Amino acid sequence: MLQATTNPMISLTLQDEFDAHIARQMEPQFETLSKTEDDELIIDMTQVQFIDSCGIGAIVFLYKRLKSRGKKLRLLNVNGQPRQLMTMLRINKVIPLITSAELN
């Protein structure tokens, strides 16, 4: 699921699982985020325990839309299975995976 955030640097906070079901539910929000005027979006993945190919696809979709408009995307605190999958798919070579210490 997702959660509203109070940190002005974090655009979206994902929780628990980011699978096909959640990715479909979030399509409108990702579409809105892709049109942002901010120079950079940060998705907080601290609480994400599982991601599947549809979740990865949604993030890549957002990244491509942002990049085509000269904007950046970073993923915050990606750990466990999500980090392993993103590393295996080499997503981390394209979309920066950052820690809380790197936010500033």
Secondary structure as GFF3:
##gff-version 3
##sequence-region A 1 104
A	DSSP	beta_strand	2	3	.	.	.	ID=ss1
A	DSSP	beta_strand	12	18	.	.	.	ID=ss2
A	DSSP	alpha_helix	20	33	.	.	.	ID=ss3
A	DSSP	beta_strand	40	51	.	.	.	ID=ss4
A	DSSP	alpha_helix	53	68	.	.	.	ID=ss5
A	DSSP	beta_strand	72	76	.	.	.	ID=ss6
A	DSSP	alpha_helix	80	88	.	.	.	ID=ss7
A	DSSP	three_ten_helix	91	93	.	.	.	ID=ss8
A	DSSP	beta_strand	97	98	.	.	.	ID=ss9
A	DSSP	three_ten_helix	100	102	.	.	.	ID=ss10
###
